[in-house]
Amino acid sequence: MKAPETISEEIAAKVKRGEIPQSRVGEYHKLLERIKKEILPHEVITNNKFCAWFKNGHIDREDVRHFLVQFSVFSNLFIEAQLKKTINAPTLEAMHASKQILMNELGVVFKPTKKKTSEDVSADVEKDIVQEEGTVDGGTFFFKAAHFEWMLRMTSHVGLTYNDVGKRRNGTKSTLFFCDELCRIYGSEDTHVGLGASFAVENWAAAGFWKELISGLHAFKERECPQLPLAFFSWHDKVEDQHAAHTWDELEETFFSMDLDQEKFIQAGKEMLDGVNAFWKGLDEDRKRRDSQRKIAS
């Protein structure tokens, strides 16, 4: 998503009233320029080779199984990083925002902020899970609404069991490096570091990789596994489309409400994206290794 060229009307009004000095606006634009040069061009945002390969759908059951095992490890261990982010939140409001993500991951279904009509009300948990927005405050917990259990229902269709997925022991070196970097940077006690990591993660998540994964999995489903549920990936894709619209608004709000350490912010963002990239590069190296072994075997 492109960086904004101007400040919002709300900030502009505060500048006009003298509540924010013009020099501060200049500093903000300098930060935006650094982001455009140092974070947004990162390889994992602009040139994810694994996802580019995966989206074409030339994948077999072994490819899908390996991918789902590694993604399940990331998905499950992400809970650790999100808990640390919640604990280390700089404000109560930030803690609430982190808890929204954490509790939804664990199985609390979003409660719509607008009242449902009789047509919207359903006793079907699977349908309720796809609620992409709302609040966990007053929401309902379901074991089967936990994101990991959602993924389990998917992995079972390719012959994977509970013990095959989601644990550190199931992760490759590159997958575990990514998960540990999430805990270290995204869940950092240092507010400036955590903010930089969060911003970078949001921009990666909004770069379109979910759509590429869905494309590849859909092709595999049509060809080999018609019962394969893809809701885990389609739900996250819809959520990230919504988050993308708020990423820059949140950056502006954060910048003008605190004395942001720009060096820490930028460095954390780059390091976090390096961690994300390690995960995808590991998957790409794994698939190339499998391709080589297949050629030798044939």
N, C-alpha and C positions, 0 to 999 in steps of 0.2 A: 504494500500500500504506500502511495506517495506521501511524502512529508508535506504538511500545510505550508502555504507561502505567506500567510498572514496570521496574526493573532485573532482570537475570537472576539466577537462583539463585546462580550462580558469583560474581557481583559482590557480591550480598547477603551471601554467606558471608565474603568478604574484608572487607566493612564491619564485620561482626559480630566478626571477629578483630582489628579495628583496623588492618588493612593499608591500607585506604582510608578517609579521613576522611568523615564524614557530609556535611560542607560540599561535598565534591567531588561527591557524589550530587546535591546541590541545584543545582550548576552544570550538571550533565548534564541535569537536567530543564529548566533554563532554555534550554539549547541545543535540546532537543526542541521546546519551545514556539516558539522562533524559526524552526525548520525548518518547523513546521506553519503558521506565519503568513507566512513569507517565501519559502519554496522550493516546498512542495507545492501551493500554489494557483496556481503559474505557469501562464500561458495554454497553453503547449505541453504541459503535463500534463493540464490540465482541459478545454481547449477547442481542440483541434487541428482547425481547420475543413477543411483539405485532406483529412485522413484521414476525417473525418466524411462528406465528399462522396464520397470514393473508395470507401468500404466498400459503398455502395449499388450499385456495379457499373455505373453509367450512364457507362461509359468506352468510348472507341473505340480503335482501334489507335494513332492519333496520341497520345492521352492516355497510353497504356501505354508507348509508345516514349520519350516525353519523360521520364516518371517514371523509367523504368529507366535511361536515360542519366544522369540526375542522381544517382540512388541508387548507380549503379556508381561515379561519381566519388567520392562520399562513402565508399563501401565500400573503394575502392582507396587513397584518400589517408588513410584512417583508420590504415593501416599506419605512416605517418610519425608520427602522434600516439602510437600505441602503442609505437613504438620509443623515442620521447623519454620516454614514461612509464617504460619499462624502464630506460633509461639513468639517469634521475633518481630512481629508487626509493630511498626512505630507508633500507631495510633489505634484507638478502639475501632474506628471506622475501617481502618485497614485490616484489623483482625477479623471484623465481621465479613469483609469481602473475601478474605482467605478461607474463612470457615464455610462460606457458601460453596466454594469449590471442594473443600475437603469433605464436607458432609454429603454432598451430592455424589462424590466418588464412592463413598461408603454405603450409599443406598437410600439417602433421603431424597425423595422425589420433589422437584420444584413445585411449589404452590403458586399458581398463576396470580399475578398482581391484579389482574382484572377478573371479575366474577364470571364463572363459567355459565353458559346456558345449559338447558336440559339436554341439548344435542351433544354438548362437549363432555358431559359427565359419563365416566366409564368405570366399570369394575375391573377392567382388563389392565393389569399392571404393565404388560408389554406396551400397550398404547400410552399409558400414563408416563412411562419412562421417556418417551420421545418429546416430552415437554421441554423445550430448549431454553426457556427463560422463566423468571419468577424468583421466588425466594424459598430457602429451606426453612425459614422461620415459620413454624406452624405446619410444615410439610409432614408427609407420612413416610416412615421408614419401611422398606421392604428388603429382605435379604436378596431377592432376585433382582433388585434394582441397582445393586452395587455394580460398578463398572467392571470389576474383575469377574463377577459371576456372569455378567452380560457377555464378556469375552469367552468365558468357559463354554457357554452354550454354542458359541461359534466354533471353538477349537474341537469340540466333541465330534463335529461332522467330518473332520479329517483325521480321526483316530487318535487324538491326543486326550490324555486323562488329566485329572486334577494335579497329580504329581509330576506331570511333564511340563507344566507351565508355571510362570509367575514367581518362581523362587530364585534367589541368587544363584543357587547351584545350577539352574537352567540357563544362566546367562553366559554369553561369550565375554572375552576380555574387554572388547570395545563397548558392548552393552553395559557392562558393570561400570566402566569408566564414565560413561554418560550419566548413569544413575547417581554415581558418587559426586560428580560435578554438580548435578542438580541440588543435592543436599548441601554441598559446600558453598555454592554461589547463589543459587536461587533461594535457598533457605538460610542465607547468611544473617548473622546478628547485626552486621553493618547495614544500616538502612540504605545508604547510597549504592552499595554493592547489590543488595537484593533488588532495588528498583531497576538498576541497569540490566540485571539478569531477566527480570520479569518482562521488561520492555523488549528485550531481544527475543525471548521465547514467544511473545505474542506476535512479533513480526515474522518469525519462522512459521508459527502455526497458521498464520494468515496468508502464507505464500502460495498455497494451493496443493501442498503435498497430500492432504486428505483426499482431494478429488482424484489425484493420480493413483493413490492406493485403491480407491473405490473402483476406478476404471479397470485396473488389473484384476481385482477380485471378482468383479462382475463378469468379466470374460471367462475367468476360471469357473465360476458358478454355472454359467450357461453351458460350458463345455463338459464339465466333469462332476459338479456337485450342486445339483438344482435346489437342494434344501438348505444350502449354506446361508445363514442369516447375516446380513451386512449392516444391521442397524447400529452396531457399535461405532462403525466408521462413518455412516451417513449422519448420525446424531452429532458427532464431534465436528464434522464438516459444517453443519448448520450453525452450531454454536460459535465456531471460529469466524464464520462470516459476520456474525453479529459483533463479536469482540473486536474485529478489525476496525469497525467504525468508531470504537471508543478509545482505541490505543493512543491516538495522538491527543485526544481531548484530555485523557488522564495524564499524559506527559506534561501538557501545558499547565494543568491544575497543580500538579506536583511541583513543577519548577517555580511557579509564582507563589507557592505557599511555604517554601522552605529554601534554605541556602544549600542547594544541591552541589555536591562535590562532582564536578563534571568529569574529572580524570578518573575517579573511581567508577562512575556510572558507565563511561565509555569502555574502560578496560574490562569491567565485569560483563558488559554486553558481548564484547568480542570473545572473552574466555568461555562464556556460556555457549555461544554459537560454535566455538571449537569443540566443545563437549558434545553438542547435538550432532555436529558433522562426523565426529568419531563413530557414533552409532550407525549412521547411514553408510559411511565408508566401510565399516566392518561388515555390514550386510552385503555391500557390493563386492567386497573381496571374497566373502563366503560363496556368493553365487558364481563368481568367476572360477573359483576353485572347483565347485561342483560341475561346471560346464567342462572344465579341463578333464576331470575324472571321467565324465561321460564319453568324451571323445576318445580317450585312451581305451575305455571299456568296449567301445564300438569298433 
